[in-house]
Amino acid sequence: IPSGGVIIVSAHFLLNILISRWAHDHGRTFTPILVGDREPIYYAGSLVPLEPLYAGPLVIIQARREIREGAILFCDLDHTEANDRHHPIDIPGGRRYVSPSLLKVAAHTRTPVVFAATYFDEHGRVTYTRPASDEPDAMLGEFLAFFRTHAERVQR
């Protein structure tokens, strides 16, 4: 994970909150972007609360501020509902829709992007991958392939 502001993108893998523990242990701020209010959440295994951003009209402005302040911004890019700006992807768990918005923010702000897949594989590891491109459409294509590959590896 690069130092300074970085965007980690993933899909809805149930263990994604564990990424926050790595950030906490390394003195990094971890800022998740969430859709809708929810119960308070904490850095994994701690009583230190996370301060999420909530999807809405100001989230991009708030995200840019977090990036400038050196935070690890985290967002699951997949959704269950279709949107004309989202890209469909069929995975073993069903059809999902992936938003390219945060990848566009990353390109515009020249913020490093990391893809993450958090689940227990045969080696019990978390997978992190840096995209080869910093161009939004190419990053989206790489993320869709990454998502499909790792969703297929989840043991159900």
ChimeraX attribute file (.defattr): number of C-alpha atoms within 10 A of each C-alpha:
attribute: neighborCount
match mode: 1-to-1
recipient: residues
	/A:1	16
	/A:2	11
	/A:3	10
	/A:4	15
	/A:5	23
	/A:6	23
	/A:7	27
	/A:8	24
	/A:9	22
	/A:10	21
	/A:11	24
	/A:12	16
	/A:13	16
	/A:14	10
	/A:15	13
	/A:16	20
	/A:17	18
	/A:18	15
	/A:19	18
	/A:20	22
	/A:21	18
	/A:22	15
	/A:23	18
	/A:24	16
	/A:25	9
	/A:26	9
	/A:27	9
	/A:28	17
	/A:29	20
	/A:30	26
	/A:31	22
	/A:32	24
	/A:33	20
	/A:34	16
	/A:35	14
	/A:36	9
	/A:37	10
	/A:38	8
	/A:39	5
	/A:40	9
	/A:41	15
	/A:42	16
	/A:43	21
	/A:44	19
	/A:45	11
	/A:46	10
	/A:47	9
	/A:48	11
	/A:49	11
	/A:50	16
	/A:51	15
	/A:52	18
	/A:53	22
	/A:54	17
	/A:55	14
	/A:56	11
	/A:57	8
	/A:58	10
	/A:59	14
	/A:60	15
	/A:61	10
	/A:62	15
	/A:63	24
	/A:64	18
	/A:65	13
	/A:66	20
	/A:67	20
	/A:68	14
	/A:69	12
	/A:70	16
	/A:71	22
	/A:72	25
	/A:73	23
	/A:74	28
	/A:75	21
	/A:76	21
	/A:77	22
	/A:78	22
	/A:79	18
	/A:80	11
	/A:81	11
	/A:82	14
	/A:83	12
	/A:84	8
	/A:85	11
	/A:86	17
	/A:87	17
	/A:88	19
	/A:89	15
	/A:90	13
	/A:91	14
	/A:92	11
	/A:93	10
	/A:94	8
	/A:95	14
	/A:96	19
	/A:97	20
	/A:98	23
	/A:99	20
	/A:100	19
	/A:101	14
	/A:102	22
	/A:103	24
	/A:104	17
	/A:105	17
	/A:106	20
	/A:107	16
	/A:108	12
	/A:109	12
	/A:110	13
	/A:111	19
	/A:112	20
	/A:113	27
	/A:114	19
	/A:115	21
	/A:116	25
	/A:117	26
	/A:118	22
	/A:119	20
	/A:120	14
	/A:121	14
	/A:122	9
	/A:123	6
	/A:124	9
	/A:125	11
	/A:126	15
	/A:127	15
	/A:128	16
	/A:129	15
	/A:130	16
	/A:131	18
	/A:132	10
	/A:133	14
	/A:134	19
	/A:135	15
	/A:136	18
	/A:137	13
	/A:138	14
	/A:139	21
	/A:140	22
	/A:141	15
	/A:142	17
	/A:143	25
	/A:144	20
	/A:145	13
	/A:146	20
	/A:147	25
	/A:148	15
	/A:149	13
	/A:150	18
	/A:151	19
	/A:152	12
	/A:153	14
	/A:154	16
	/A:155	9
	/A:156	6
